[in-house]
Amino acid sequence: MGPSLKLALLLAPVLVAYAFITYIEVRLPLKGKRAPPGSPWPAPQAWKTSPLQRTLDPESFVLTSDAAEGCDVVSKALARYHKLVFVNRPVDGDNETLKDLLPALRVQVDKYKEEHCMYPQHKDDESYTLVVPEKGDAQLRSKTVWGALRGLETFSQLVYQDPVTKTYLINVTSVDDFPRFSFRGLLLDSSRHFQPVKVLKQNLDAMAYNKLNVFHWHLVDDQSWPLQMAVYPNLTQSAYSPKHVYCRNEVQDIIEYARLRGIRVIPEIDTPGHTQALGKIFPGLLTACYGNGTRGTPNYPEHAAFEMLDPTQNYTYDVMRDIFQEVVETFPDPYVHLGMDEVYYACWNSSPEIAAFMKEQGFDAVNQVEQYYVKRTLDNVQNLGAKYMIWQDPIDNDVKAAKDTLVGIWKDTSLDSKLKTWQEYIMPIAKKGYQMVLSAPWYLNYISYGQDWKKYYETDPRDFNGTDEEKDLVVGGEACMWGEYVDGTNLISRLWPRASAVAERLWSSAEFNDTDDASFRLDQQRCRMLRRGIPTQPILNGFCGDYDWDLGEKYHVE
């Protein structure tokens, strides 16, 4: 046997055990530094690791915290993460053969009374420190339970298995970590295609594994209204079928599932456009458009027969106030997303009723009709005690909103003739002093061949020509998955691990931005998520170690 073959046989078990991406063609070798096993994603702010290793025994290792007794977020997280740490399968044998055994991870939380464990909030403290020493127990410290969740996720990722013995290992490590941005979201659209509850939960798990903390739920749109409501039970007649409905108890289940993972749920009820499903049940709410002078006549592709909520009648605001009141009572987060995007004026311009309303109000431009609707709706929601998030369109059109409004930046027309980038769209809104959440460069429903995650990873939300104060108004961002071409069959694999790239950009330091090095850690994260039951797609050629031979195993952890 030649020396090269001996070396190959020695290396083979190591390669099989871990994530292993490889080149596209032999003349194009991969760049960057291959990550050691147990490399966390997203990258912590400060992270030091040693070659010294501790071993863990699944039978005796303890996750413990004084906070567990009075806080279900902590107690359930400890049980869940014990399973996740040892998700691959237990090791046979007793711990007497294990050297440098790590007995426990002790989690210390400063604030864990009942009021600290209710629901995560905007700008919560998610910082934590984690120490795995050479001797004794590991220590995780955080000010809040939400920081403890992030630290538990990091600890679980630091653990890996020896490729030959399958012994669980963790390197002597210290971590001092916190998120760069407080709002790290993911938008899912469940109107164009209904997304099953089990898929939504699977996605919430994936979000937790990547330290995302806001589920922006685009519940309703033109195509369907799947949200069951007590105030108007017949609204779900606009769902695709009676089975394509989120019952009230299922909505509560999603909210609770998210809470236990430190994830906020922000519902979006989009108006005055995107309301065809609502108009099927309340036809009087929609504006009658005119074609060739005839009421209720389409003029394709300019407008349909009935389109946009009718802003001229009190009835419209009464119905919407009822809907928003129930939404505010159902969803505990202080923020409700009110949409307000893509208000196309063609229908309103065709309507003599709108023209008469404009004359009555003293309006000389149709954008003032939009301003009227938006202002009245924002006031109604604020009177319900809620804060609101909106898309940027009303602010673009000079609507005045409350200063604590979160404005979603979604526009980027740099690929068409207008040649206007998201940076150009964001600057006027920054100058008006609003908090902003960037999504424009992270529309993950736009797919392309190759490693498109790299462009998501390289996008910095504060990379625009503004002052430091204006850049600080960007409180985060969100990846978006609009639902035209995804349902329960492909949603998760299309999202992940591409959304992981956005997650690291929103959590980690701006200086941590080398895509070559990141590719190896991202591949490791992808394989880690596979073992946890998340069907993530590959980022390049290669394999995921043992997982590729055990597709029948059920790894999902509740």
C-alpha positions, 0 to 999 in steps of 0.5 A: 500500500502506497503512502498516499493511499494510507493518508487517504484512508486516515483522512476518510473518517474525518471527512465523512464526519463533518460538513464537506463542501468541495469545488465545482471544477478541479481548476477552481479550488475553493478559497478561504479557511475550512472551519473546524468542527463546532463552528457557530453560526451566526458568528459571535461578536467575540469568540476564542477557542482552544485546541483543548477538548472536554467530553460530554456524556449524554447520560450524565450531562446536565443543563441547569438554571435557577431560572427554570423553576419560575420561567417556562421559557428557560425550563423548556429550553433546557429540555429542548437543548439537551436533545439538540446537543445530543441529536445524532444519537447517544454514545454506547459505553459508560463515562468512566472511559471519557476524559476531561468530562464536562459535567454541566452547563449552568445558566444564570439569568439576571431577570427571570420573574414571570413578567420577564418571561412573557413575550419578547419585545422590540430591542430586548437585551439578547446579550450573553457570555459563555465560558467552557473552562478547562476544568469544572462546569461551563457557565452561561450568563445573560441579563434576560431569558432571551439572551439565555436562549441565544447562548444555549443555541451557541453552546449546542453548536459548539458541541460536535462528535469525534469522527471515529469514536462518536464521542461528544466533544467541545473545545475550551471556549469563551464567547462574549456575544450580542446582536448587532441589530435588534430586529432580525426578521423573516417574512412568510406569505401564507395567502398566495399559498397556504403554509401548513402549521407544521411547516411554520413551526419547522421554520420557527425552529430554523429561525431559532437555530440562526438567532432570528427573532421576528416572524413577520406573518403576511397572513392575507392578500388578494388571493385568499384570507386564511385567518379565522376571525370571531368578529367576521367568521365568514371571512374565511369563505375567501380561503382556498378551502375550509382546510386552508384556514388558520383556526384561532387555536392554531394561531395561538399555538404558533404564537406560543411556539415562537415565544418559547424560542424568543421569536416575536410574531408580527401579523400583517393585514395589508390595505388599502391594496391587496384586498380582493379576498376581503372584497369577496366577502365585503364587496361594498368595501372596494372602489368601483373602477370605471372602464369606458365610463361604465362603473365596475368595468375593468381596464386591463392591465391598468385596473380591475373592475373593483380594486383598492378599499374605498376611502370615501366611506365611513363603512370602510374604516368601521370594518377595518377597525373591527378587524384590527381590534381583533388582531391587536387582541389576538397577537401580543406583540405591540406592533401590527404591520399595516402594509400600505404598499403598492397603492395604484392610482389607476382605479381611483383616477377612473372613479367619479365618486373619488373625484367628487370626494376629492372636490369635497375634501379640497384635494387636487391630487390623488395621492392626497386620497392615499394620505387621507386613508393612511392617516385615518387608518394609522390613527384608528390603530393607534387608538387601539393601543397598538404600534404599527409597522408599514411599508415605505410607500406612505412615507415616500408620499409624505404621509406623517406617521408616529415617530416609533413607526417601523418603516419597511424598506422594500424598494429596489428598482436598480434592475430596471430602467429607473436604475434606483437602488435601495440605498437611494430609496432609504436615504429620504426616509432616514432624513425624516427620522423614522426607524427602518427595517431593510428587506429590499436586497433580501427577497429570497423568493427570487432564485438564481443558479449558483451561490446567491447566498453570497450577495445576501451575505455581502449586503450591509443594511447601513451601507448608504450615504447617510450620517451616523445618526441616520444609519443608526435608524436602521434597526435591522432587516428581514428576509422575505419569502413571498408565496407565489411559487412556494408552499409546504413542499418547497418553502423550507428548502428554498429558504434555508440556508440562504436565510442563514446568510441574512441572519449572520449579517444581522447578528454578527459584526459588520467586519465579519464579512468574508464569504470565502471563510463563511462558506465553510461555516455555512455548510456546517450550519446547513448540515447541522440543521439537516440533523435537526430535521430542517430540509436545507438545500446544499450550497455547493458540491459535497456531503453532510457526513453521516446524515447522507446515509441515515435519511430514514432517521427522525431528527426533529426535536420538539 
